Every structure is written in structure tokens, then in C-alpha cells.
Amino acid sequence: MARFQHTVTLVPVPRRWWETCVATLHDLAQDTAAEGARLRLPDGRPLPGLRLVRGRHLRPGAQYRPVHDEDGEPDADRCLTVLSWDRRRETALEVVTLDDDPVHPARLVCALGLTSAERPREAWLSASLHPSGGERAKHLAGTGRLRLDLDGWWQATSPGRHPSRAPLSGTLTHALAHVSVTVVPRLAPDGRWRVTVRARVRGRSVVRPLLPLATAVLGRRARRAWAEALERAAAAWNAQVPELVRKDGERLGAELADALLGP
């Protein structure tokens, strides 16, 4: 088993701002109207890039497809499905993407859920890649899942008692390896977040006996690459978040609506 650990410092996100943005974005979708297959934003502007192709708008089972710019027809290779839509309980969406690559055709399924939009307590993300094309395809398949305990995150970044488990955790399972990740934030003296990311990698199948050797030979280089990747992500966060948190939910909702309209 190989272990990795690195700590970065992040600009904090106020809880009230986050919850306001979640409610605003949920309202934007809720107030978007469906006229047959076409969608209209709350201000009446048509949404040109998306079509409702099955079910009732925002009801479980409703399916949407993006539209090709060339002919205005729905994209058969991408589909968004509403799994649940309840402001007080759970909102969950599933996105399926088909890759028709002649060498390695594959189906990618991603699902995102939030409990709940009214008072966000937990968010989760799952993804699975299903290649086709014979025995060799199974080595390209994999599944991943992330879970964020929002109450635990805010507790961990406030003065006082810390939660007993990592607020953010995830797993990645592949035919040749299993990776588990935990993310633990702490409040720094200057008010920022000190976030420690830990990962454990276990080999599977033929890789299991080779992993200790690979760790001994490449361990230092791999840990340096891991740390550099986290530092780049932290730098991008710290560059973008301060401007975002200066905007209220209404302004962010308006900017998102404009972005959905395209150029």
C-alpha cells in the first residue's frame, strides 16, 4: 500500500453565501419553464442549447439533451436525467455520455446529489466508466464516489470541537488499484482553511505484489507530483474564490442564466 499526504491553505467560503447560492441556483432551474421540448428562463428568454426529450420538466425521470449547433437536433450521445427534485429532501441528477471511439467505445455515467437545497447537509458525486470491446476493455473500467458532509465541514472550519471523521471522503476502484481519499479542513489562525488531503493506494490483481516495488522506486517522484497538483488546485481556488464570494446569489444566478444563453 502507498500513502500520500499534503496540506494546502485555502481562502474560506462563508456558509451563508454557499447556502444562498445553492437556493438561488435551485430556484433558477425551478422557475425555468417548459413549452413542449423547449425551455425558457424565468425572464422569458428561450434556452437554445437544451431540450426536454422525455417526461415532465424537473420531475423524476425527465430527460434533457444538449442541441447540436449545426442542425439544432438533440445530441444522441449525451443525456441528463432528473433522479429526484425535492427542495426539502434531495435533488439528484444523472449525466450519461457515450464515446463512440472506434478503438475504445465507452459509456460514462455521472450522478450528483444534494441533501437538501433548502438546508444543504450533504453532497455526493459518483461516476462509472463502462468500456466495451472485449476482455481488454475491463482494464479501462472504473468507478468513483465522493461524499461531502457539509455540516461536518463547517464544524471542522469553526472554533471548537472537530468532527470525528473526515467531512470529505472518496474512493476510486479500478481493476488494478483501489484508492481511498480523505480531506480534513482546519481553521488557520488567520481565518483561512488549512486542508489536509490523504490518499491510500492498494494494488489489485497482478499489480498487488508490484506496488511495494513501484513505491520504493518512484515514491518520492509520485509524492512530489501529488503535492504539486494540489498546490496548483489551491492556487486556482485562491485566485477565483475571493471574487465569487463578493457576489450575492442573485447576481450569480443572473450570470449563470446569461452563460446558458451562449455567446
Summary of the structure (lengths in Angstrom):
residues: 263
radius of gyration: 21.2
end to end distance: 48.6
largest distance: 61.8
contacts: 726
relative contact order: 0.17
helix: 32%
strand: 39%
